[in-house]
Amino acid sequence: MANSKITQLLGDKSEYLLNHVSKTIDKSLIHATGPDVVDNLWIDSDRNIPTLNNLQRLFGHGRLADTGYLSILPVDQGIEHTAGASFAPNPLYFDPENIVKLALEADCNAVASTYGVLASVARKYAHKIPFIVKINHNELLTYPNSYNQILFGTIEEAWNMGAAAVGATIYFGSEESRRQIVEVAEAFEYAHELGMATVLWCYLRNNGFKKDGVDYHSAADLTGQANHIGVTIKADIVKQKLPTNNGGFTAIKFAKSNPAMYDKLSSDHPIDLCRYQVANGYMGRVGLINSGGESHGASDLADAVYTAVVNKRAGGIGLICGRKAFQKPMNEGVKLIHSIQDVYLDKEITLA
């Protein structure tokens, strides 16, 4: 059983999550992470030596170093959600240095942010913590708002500031998704040539993904397929929202599906839903990190631990948590991230 702090935070969901045995995709089929993750999962790939070095930098830094798990601080919300809305709860983070300081204080594996944020402090910090430079963004000043990811810089810029990796978002399902797939695939290929790892935010955006009052943007079947496209364009790590439901394809009546996707490869248990996401990343060969999501105030700590437990037991490799951490005083943000890390350090919490 996990340590008492984790079980306490899980509350009445503790037994439901910690004692679950998955009867869908057996854990023996999952390429589980571990201390030798780069040797075990990447050494036979086409990734060049500098890229392997940078993957090892990511997995070898911070409090989770050499465990095979990642704890990443992402702060690109200044563009994605407007700076005022994102930093009003804690204006400290208008200053990029404090973003990096939070990642360092929390002993994260890496910090992910915009070209501007990371470039402004690169000479001071790029050698102290791995940088993940987010190369594209959605901007919210177009009126009416348009949800479209556009490139904000070049791969050379990220490489010149000493980044260990680049990150990008694709809005799968959107009108612009095909252009984004081509742009990001080309960018990732060049990043690999220069020796940087790649992280893909595999998000969904389409008003048609809402049906009869149910939002399927976080459905296991839709997000799983987004992950599968993401690994096809050679993302080394996939970021995805934790699935909250299933059956998007059948409800909306599009694409192709198979009844076994829902009754054999998954169930309504959150760990089984998340395992379906892992399976779509080549059975875990490409690691899944789930997002921490927006801040809800008092429940943030419990929500973050819940997500971490689901991700770990499903076969994921970590959490990327931003707003729940930086929209609080720094000491509280550090405490929250450490609680997430505690889940991945707890050897009693294993694959379901």
VENCOR-V119567 format. One record per residue. N is the residue number from 1. PHI is phi as a letter, one per 20 degrees, with the letter a starting at -180 (none if undefined). PSI is psi as a letter, one per 30 degrees, with the letter a starting at -180 (999 if undefined). Layout:
BEGIN
n=N phi=PHI psi=PSI
n=N phi=PHI psi=PSI
END
This chain:
BEGIN
n=1 phi=none psi=k
n=2 phi=f psi=l
n=3 phi=f psi=l
n=4 phi=f psi=e
n=5 phi=f psi=e
n=6 phi=f psi=e
n=7 phi=f psi=e
n=8 phi=f psi=e
n=9 phi=f psi=e
n=10 phi=f psi=f
n=11 phi=l psi=b
n=12 phi=f psi=f
n=13 phi=e psi=f
n=14 phi=g psi=e
n=15 phi=f psi=e
n=16 phi=g psi=e
n=17 phi=e psi=e
n=18 phi=f psi=f
n=19 phi=d psi=g
n=20 phi=f psi=k
n=21 phi=d psi=j
n=22 phi=f psi=k
n=23 phi=d psi=g
n=24 phi=e psi=c
n=25 phi=e psi=j
n=26 phi=f psi=k
n=27 phi=f psi=f
n=28 phi=f psi=f
n=29 phi=e psi=f
n=30 phi=e psi=k
n=31 phi=f psi=j
n=32 phi=f psi=k
n=33 phi=f psi=l
n=34 phi=r psi=a
n=35 phi=g psi=e
n=36 phi=d psi=h
n=37 phi=g psi=e
n=38 phi=f psi=e
n=39 phi=f psi=e
n=40 phi=f psi=e
n=41 phi=d psi=f
n=42 phi=d psi=f
n=43 phi=f psi=f
n=44 phi=e psi=f
n=45 phi=e psi=a
n=46 phi=e psi=g
n=47 phi=f psi=k
n=48 phi=f psi=l
n=49 phi=f psi=e
n=50 phi=g psi=e
n=51 phi=f psi=e
n=52 phi=f psi=e
n=53 phi=f psi=e
n=54 phi=f psi=e
n=55 phi=f psi=e
n=56 phi=f psi=e
n=57 phi=g psi=e
n=58 phi=f psi=e
n=59 phi=f psi=f
n=60 phi=d psi=g
n=61 phi=d psi=l
n=62 phi=n psi=a
n=63 phi=f psi=f
n=64 phi=e psi=g
n=65 phi=g psi=k
n=66 phi=m psi=g
n=67 phi=d psi=f
n=68 phi=n psi=g
n=69 phi=d psi=l
n=70 phi=c psi=k
n=71 phi=c psi=j
n=72 phi=d psi=k
n=73 phi=e psi=j
n=74 phi=d psi=k
n=75 phi=c psi=i
n=76 phi=d psi=g
n=77 phi=f psi=f
n=78 phi=g psi=f
n=79 phi=e psi=e
n=80 phi=f psi=e
n=81 phi=c psi=g
n=82 phi=m psi=k
n=83 phi=f psi=e
n=84 phi=f psi=e
n=85 phi=f psi=e
n=86 phi=f psi=e
n=87 phi=d psi=f
n=88 phi=g psi=e
n=89 phi=f psi=f
n=90 phi=b psi=i
n=91 phi=f psi=f
n=92 phi=g psi=e
n=93 phi=e psi=g
n=94 phi=f psi=f
n=95 phi=e psi=j
n=96 phi=g psi=e
n=97 phi=f psi=e
n=98 phi=f psi=f
n=99 phi=f psi=e
n=100 phi=f psi=e
n=101 phi=f psi=e
n=102 phi=f psi=e
n=103 phi=f psi=e
n=104 phi=f psi=e
n=105 phi=f psi=e
n=106 phi=e psi=f
n=107 phi=l psi=h
n=108 phi=f psi=l
n=109 phi=f psi=e
n=110 phi=a psi=l
n=111 phi=c psi=k
n=112 phi=d psi=k
n=113 phi=a psi=a
n=114 phi=e psi=l
n=115 phi=g psi=e
n=116 phi=f psi=e
n=117 phi=g psi=e
n=118 phi=f psi=e
n=119 phi=f psi=e
n=120 phi=f psi=f
n=121 phi=c psi=g
n=122 phi=f psi=e
n=123 phi=f psi=f
n=124 phi=e psi=f
n=125 phi=c psi=f
n=126 phi=f psi=f
n=127 phi=e psi=f
n=128 phi=d psi=f
n=129 phi=b psi=k
n=130 phi=g psi=k
n=131 phi=e psi=k
n=132 phi=d psi=j
n=133 phi=e psi=k
n=134 phi=f psi=j
n=135 phi=e psi=f
n=136 phi=c psi=l
n=137 phi=b psi=l
n=138 phi=e psi=k
n=139 phi=d psi=k
n=140 phi=d psi=g
n=141 phi=e psi=f
n=142 phi=f psi=k
n=143 phi=c psi=k
n=144 phi=f psi=l
n=145 phi=g psi=k
n=146 phi=d psi=k
n=147 phi=e psi=j
n=148 phi=b psi=k
n=149 phi=e psi=k
n=150 phi=c psi=l
n=151 phi=f psi=k
n=152 phi=d psi=f
n=153 phi=a psi=a
n=154 phi=d psi=l
n=155 phi=f psi=e
n=156 phi=f psi=e
n=157 phi=f psi=e
n=158 phi=f psi=e
n=159 phi=f psi=e
n=160 phi=f psi=f
n=161 phi=e psi=g
n=162 phi=n psi=g
n=163 phi=f psi=k
n=164 phi=e psi=f
n=165 phi=b psi=l
n=166 phi=d psi=l
n=167 phi=c psi=l
n=168 phi=b psi=l
n=169 phi=d psi=k
n=170 phi=c psi=k
n=171 phi=e psi=i
n=172 phi=f psi=k
n=173 phi=n psi=f
n=174 phi=e psi=l
n=175 phi=f psi=f
n=176 phi=e psi=g
n=177 phi=f psi=e
n=178 phi=f psi=e
n=179 phi=f psi=e
n=180 phi=f psi=e
n=181 phi=g psi=e
n=182 phi=f psi=e
n=183 phi=f psi=e
n=184 phi=f psi=e
n=185 phi=g psi=e
n=186 phi=f psi=e
n=187 phi=f psi=e
n=188 phi=f psi=e
n=189 phi=f psi=e
n=190 phi=f psi=e
n=191 phi=g psi=e
n=192 phi=f psi=e
n=193 phi=g psi=e
n=194 phi=e psi=f
n=195 phi=n psi=g
n=196 phi=d psi=k
n=197 phi=f psi=l
n=198 phi=c psi=k
n=199 phi=c psi=k
n=200 phi=d psi=k
n=201 phi=e psi=j
n=202 phi=e psi=i
n=203 phi=e psi=l
n=204 phi=d psi=k
n=205 phi=b psi=j
n=206 phi=a psi=k
n=207 phi=f psi=f
n=208 phi=f psi=f
n=209 phi=e psi=g
n=210 phi=d psi=k
n=211 phi=b psi=k
n=212 phi=l psi=h
n=213 phi=n psi=g
n=214 phi=d psi=k
n=215 phi=e psi=j
n=216 phi=d psi=g
n=217 phi=f psi=f
n=218 phi=d psi=g
n=219 phi=f psi=k
n=220 phi=f psi=e
n=221 phi=f psi=e
n=222 phi=f psi=e
n=223 phi=f psi=e
n=224 phi=f psi=e
n=225 phi=f psi=e
n=226 phi=f psi=e
n=227 phi=g psi=e
n=228 phi=f psi=e
n=229 phi=f psi=e
n=230 phi=f psi=e
n=231 phi=f psi=f
n=232 phi=f psi=e
n=233 phi=e psi=g
n=234 phi=m psi=h
n=235 phi=f psi=k
n=236 phi=e psi=f
n=237 phi=c psi=k
n=238 phi=d psi=k
n=239 phi=d psi=k
n=240 phi=b psi=l
n=241 phi=f psi=k
n=242 phi=f psi=k
n=243 phi=f psi=k
n=244 phi=d psi=f
n=245 phi=b psi=a
n=246 phi=b psi=l
n=247 phi=n psi=g
n=248 phi=f psi=e
n=249 phi=f psi=e
n=250 phi=f psi=e
n=251 phi=f psi=e
n=252 phi=e psi=f
n=253 phi=m psi=i
n=254 phi=b psi=l
n=255 phi=l psi=a
n=256 phi=c psi=k
n=257 phi=b psi=l
n=258 phi=c psi=k
n=259 phi=g psi=f
n=260 phi=f psi=f
n=261 phi=g psi=e
n=262 phi=d psi=f
n=263 phi=d psi=f
n=264 phi=d psi=e
n=265 phi=e psi=f
n=266 phi=b psi=l
n=267 phi=b psi=a
n=268 phi=e psi=g
n=269 phi=f psi=k
n=270 phi=g psi=e
n=271 phi=f psi=e
n=272 phi=f psi=e
n=273 phi=f psi=e
n=274 phi=f psi=e
n=275 phi=f psi=e
n=276 phi=f psi=e
n=277 phi=f psi=e
n=278 phi=g psi=e
n=279 phi=g psi=e
n=280 phi=f psi=f
n=281 phi=e psi=h
n=282 phi=l psi=h
n=283 phi=l psi=h
n=284 phi=n psi=f
n=285 phi=f psi=e
n=286 phi=d psi=j
n=287 phi=f psi=k
n=288 phi=d psi=k
n=289 phi=d psi=k
n=290 phi=e psi=l
n=291 phi=e psi=k
n=292 phi=f psi=f
n=293 phi=n psi=a
n=294 phi=f psi=l
n=295 phi=e psi=k
n=296 phi=d psi=g
n=297 phi=n psi=b
n=298 phi=f psi=f
n=299 phi=e psi=f
n=300 phi=g psi=e
n=301 phi=f psi=e
n=302 phi=f psi=e
n=303 phi=f psi=e
n=304 phi=f psi=e
n=305 phi=f psi=e
n=306 phi=g psi=e
n=307 phi=f psi=e
n=308 phi=f psi=e
n=309 phi=f psi=e
n=310 phi=f psi=e
n=311 phi=g psi=e
n=312 phi=f psi=e
n=313 phi=f psi=f
n=314 phi=f psi=f
n=315 phi=o psi=g
n=316 phi=f psi=l
n=317 phi=c psi=g
n=318 phi=q psi=a
n=319 phi=c psi=k
n=320 phi=d psi=j
n=321 phi=c psi=j
n=322 phi=d psi=d
n=323 phi=g psi=e
n=324 phi=f psi=f
n=325 phi=e psi=e
n=326 phi=e psi=f
n=327 phi=e psi=g
n=328 phi=c psi=l
n=329 phi=g psi=k
n=330 phi=g psi=e
n=331 phi=f psi=e
n=332 phi=f psi=e
n=333 phi=f psi=e
n=334 phi=f psi=e
n=335 phi=f psi=e
n=336 phi=f psi=e
n=337 phi=f psi=e
n=338 phi=f psi=e
n=339 phi=f psi=e
n=340 phi=f psi=e
n=341 phi=f psi=e
n=342 phi=g psi=e
n=343 phi=f psi=e
n=344 phi=f psi=f
n=345 phi=e psi=f
n=346 phi=f psi=j
n=347 phi=f psi=f
n=348 phi=e psi=f
n=349 phi=e psi=j
n=350 phi=c psi=l
n=351 phi=g psi=k
n=352 phi=f psi=999
END
